[in-house]
Amino acid sequence: MTVVVQARRLLLGQSRADHVVPPTGHTARLTVFASGAMAFLAVFALALSLATGRLADRWSLELARTATVRISAPEGQIAKQTESALRVLNTTPGISSARALSPQEERALLEPWFGTGLPLDTLPIPQLIEVIESDEGVDIEGLRLRLQAEAPGAVLDDHTRWRRPLVDAANRLRSLGFISILLIAVATSAMITLAANSALAASGQVIKVLRLVGARDSYIARAFVRRFTIRALTGAFAGTVLGAIAVASLPSPSAEGGFLTGLGFEGWDWAWLVAIPLIAALVAFISTRIAAFRTLREHA
Amino acid sequence: MGRTTVIRLQDVSYGYGNTELLSQVSLELPPGSFHFLTGPSGVGKTTFLKLCYLEMLPVTGSVSLFDQDAGSLDRNGIAGMRRRVGVVHQDCQFLDHLSVAENVALPLVVANRPAESDNLTELLKWVGLTDRADALPAELSGGERQRAALARAVIMSPDVLIADEPTGNVDWEMSVRLLSLLVELNKMGKSILIATHDMNLIRTAKAQVPARVLRISNRNVQLAGAEL
């Protein structure tokens, strides 16, 4: 029998099987609460994974195709060396554009750290040249040697030095998010197994009576599995909805907020939330089924 | 090959710890038979019945139901056999959260058969529990529990009915009424096996059907003589 057929039968039919299991107040509430709490946490773990994934992708994509040339020279030579460096850059294969930043643009870059009103013209600020690479890429080492020869004060920064650890960190955060989701699923399974074992242990007489009247193990197991699966589904649905509301109510992404305000779902990311209650139900289904058949074997 | 027995025990032994309760018991119950099982308390009547409806498996020897060796059956096979055997336990266990009517209909629910309300109502009326249909088992007296257990045991129209002291907690009038139900079932071709101490009940039954009496003594089961 396929999983789909079993799931359909479990959720849509056989409600009479569920009826033969006595109501278990504490266990029921515990299962619903645990599933809800775990789903709530899973929403945040998922949001973290997706956000860091987006960040890693963006950094990889954006920074991989840009470089910066910094001209540090005595005041009278900056303009000349800038001109020489631009000439080198514009004649280098693999570079689609190169342009010197204006004083206003350089001021804007420093404003987040030093605030407005910075007397930039009185400080020995190096001239920055923004370099955009074309798809074919550029020979960085060759370019560096040519710049050294033509403009001794020019230092080429292809961003690799600081881009790689950032992308690595973002990728690692994404992995940690997925590991957290996995751990949440395992913890949910452990809690549901405990609750199911508790319910099964308290149902010795129920099992005995059902066997007396000819119930097969699959029937008895289904009664417990159905109950715990529906509880987990209900709890996880509520937890997911609350988690989604919490994530949606985070501040909107902004340049000032950086990564933290980007912690959320974008576009189709929201569709992933549907998977959380379904995974919780699947975890409950498998955990309770294993626990039920083990108990029934012991009662044989 | 036609069926020859509903229950067959071949050299069956069973014991608890080092104490052997039944030793080398061999017995055959043919279809449509009516047997009483007697013997002093603690002699092994309940154990013998449990071996017959496969709640226990023998230490040695073999038990067959409907010509099928119980040793060759898995748990699903045993469950299938139990649907053909109605059982009334001495302690009459029920699902305490279900009503009397729901408990009586439980074998139908388990077998995924429709619990036809007419039959259920008729059966409850027949065991005198119409007014108690919605009660919970905890609210029933000992006699009412036995009657409910009997109704549950026969609702599937089993091929054989095994009852452990089914009239132990009911008055004589109700005992006779329940006996008449068992006699009716027997006349319909069902096999009946009842453990009882009640000699009056046995005499009353023998007046209506050719009932035979089995007696457990010396760790064995023997046919009792005509003195009963």
Chai-1 contact restraints between the chains, C-beta under 6 A:
chainA,res_idxA,chainB,res_idxB,connection_type,confidence,min_distance_angstrom,max_distance_angstrom,comment,restraint_id
A,R16,B,V109,contact,1.0,0.0,6.0,A-B,restraint_1
A,P22,B,H97,contact,1.0,0.0,6.0,A-B,restraint_2
A,Q205,B,Q93,contact,1.0,0.0,6.0,A-B,restraint_3
A,V206,B,L95,contact,1.0,0.0,6.0,A-B,restraint_4
A,V209,B,Q93,contact,1.0,0.0,6.0,A-B,restraint_5
A,V209,B,L95,contact,1.0,0.0,6.0,A-B,restraint_6
A,L212,B,V87,contact,1.0,0.0,6.0,A-B,restraint_7
A,V213,B,L106,contact,1.0,0.0,6.0,A-B,restraint_8
A,V213,B,P107,contact,1.0,0.0,6.0,A-B,restraint_9
A,V213,B,V110,contact,1.0,0.0,6.0,A-B,restraint_10
A,G214,B,A79,contact,1.0,0.0,6.0,A-B,restraint_11
A,G214,B,R82,contact,1.0,0.0,6.0,A-B,restraint_12
A,G214,B,R83,contact,1.0,0.0,6.0,A-B,restraint_13
A,G214,B,V110,contact,1.0,0.0,6.0,A-B,restraint_14
A,A215,B,V110,contact,1.0,0.0,6.0,A-B,restraint_15
A,R216,B,N76,contact,1.0,0.0,6.0,A-B,restraint_16
A,R216,B,A79,contact,1.0,0.0,6.0,A-B,restraint_17
A,D217,B,R75,contact,1.0,0.0,6.0,A-B,restraint_18
A,A300,B,R75,contact,1.0,0.0,6.0,A-B,restraint_19
